[in-house]
Amino acid sequence: MNRKITIQPKLKLSDLFIRISDGEYKFSDYIFKSGRYSLFCILKTILRSKNIKKIYVPNFICDEVIQGIGSFNLEIIYYDIREDFSLDTISLKKTLCSKSLLVVVNYFGIRSNWEEINEMKNELDITVIEDNCHSLTNYKNYKLGINGDLSFNSIRKIIPVLSGSELLVMNKKYLVDYTYQKRLPTLNETIYYFRRYLYFLNAFKNNIRVENKYHKINKISHADILSYRAIKMNKYPMRHIQQRRLSNFRFWHSYLSDKKLSFFEFNEKVQDEFLPYAFPCYANNRDTADKWIKWGSQNNISIIKWPKFPSGINQKTMKSCFKNVLLFPVNHQFEIIKILNYNKTELDKT
């Protein structure tokens, strides 16, 4: 394989200017730099009108989410989720305080148990924030990103742009203060997304100072002007993107079924409208996870261990299935079944 199969789509210059539209997706009016910046704006909007002290966040979470929370005087309380990524609402209701915030994640594009969550919300005075960073909003009526009081996603995880996140408001009592501020791409964004053209930088990468991804956020930042323009043009071939990603997702489920990896219990939730970020599974131990990551590297396939946990989470007390989670790419820029069948001899040595 000459081209590396990546989790997130790679950007070509033409992606920012030339597109074929199927007219099936409309982006929000509120476009921010990334998911954590959208979350920062959501919290700023809510806390402007409510005196809230606690925020409940699932313990299976990426530390970038905590960056969006860290600038506020909120007590973060972590809660467990089920092995199918749904919330145990009966257990959660026993500990959930009224007048608090609840973050719910649609993991890897798989819809959470929103009927139960909204029933719980109606019983308690809580505000629900929907983290939909692993998919796009309500694509083909799969009903994602429209379930919480407010929601946010991460556009660049699905389509090739330098930056971008949608913020959506379902509860109209919350008014978002938004005026798009133009900005050029940061050095970090440019190096990451044009990395295929910047191999010569490898020799100098230790001397290049790039933006630190892991820091508290203290001000709003919007998508860069190139990405903002591309997003607002609304000309992405979404039908092709969704179908290819779903096909790649199903391929990994079949290919890995006899490879001594364990699957999560979500099969019944994978519908024809499903728009996934990646294929998740888990290894029984760290050594096995590392072997698969190495296998991916040897075969030009980006396989990552997810998430990078926040420092406040005690991983020892977590369910074992969440400790060594691996993500396999479903990037629509590749028809993975053809690529792997072409390289079948090498891959079967796993």
PyMOL commands that set and color helices and strands:
alter all, ss='L'
color gray80, all
select helices_A, chain A and resi 13-16+35-49+63-69+89-95+107-109+114-123+139-141+155-157+187-193+195-197+199-207+225-233+238-255+267-269+286-298+315-317+320-322+336-342+344-347
alter helices_A, ss='H'
color red, helices_A
select strands_A, chain A and resi 30-32+54-58+75-79+100-105+126-131+150-152+165-169+278-282+304-306+325-329
alter strands_A, ss='S'
color yellow, strands_A
deselect
rebuild
show_as cartoon
